[in-house]
Amino acid sequence: MENDEVILLDFWPSMFGMRVRVALAEKAIEYEYKEEDLFSSKSPLLLKMNPIHKKIPVLIHNGKPVCESFVVVEYIDEVWKDKAPLLPSDPYERSQARFWASYTDKLYDFGRRIWTVKREEFAEGKKDLIDPLKLLEEAALGDKPYFGGESFGFVDIALIGFYSWFYTYETICNFSIEAECPKIAAWGKRCMKRESVSKSLADSHKIYEVVIEFRKKSGLE
């Protein structure tokens, strides 16, 4: 599908958008990136392409929109299935990958409980974030290099965007994810050695700067 038109509507710090960016990079798909400014107003194109939720990411493939990050990643895997499969071929393993990928979404709300609250509420937010990471580490990752085993895949893509936010969580809340979840930390470093990941993820320090600015404007600092 060399002549396909592929456009991605995204917001650079979004862990959900990062999922799609990594999936596109894994498949070596060329696309046009359109940055959405979610701090001010959403573009007419975004509102047209995702009129239900009005959220990013949205993949536009030959003029047709595909919305919601997991739906987009699966779509990418199905359409460009000739290289770098992201989901297992075995039905049971595929169901498990979808289960754990969906579980990673819990981290979004738990992470927000760290950077959108006052400092006296940090302890509860930290525990809420660490507990699911420990569960992922023990029940899903184990001693494997990637969640799917030897191959980087769907669950890795689901979680890796949050890795960009670890620095923000740790710095604001003054704790170490590596100390709490060493296997998750090692997994993240391993993933970052992949060009598809390192070139697709947002810079951790830039995310931190944006969050600190938000906290100051919101009277949380």
Order of alpha helices (4+ residues) and beta strands (2+ residues): beta-alpha-beta-alpha-beta-beta-alpha-alpha-alpha-alpha-alpha-alpha-alpha-alpha-alpha
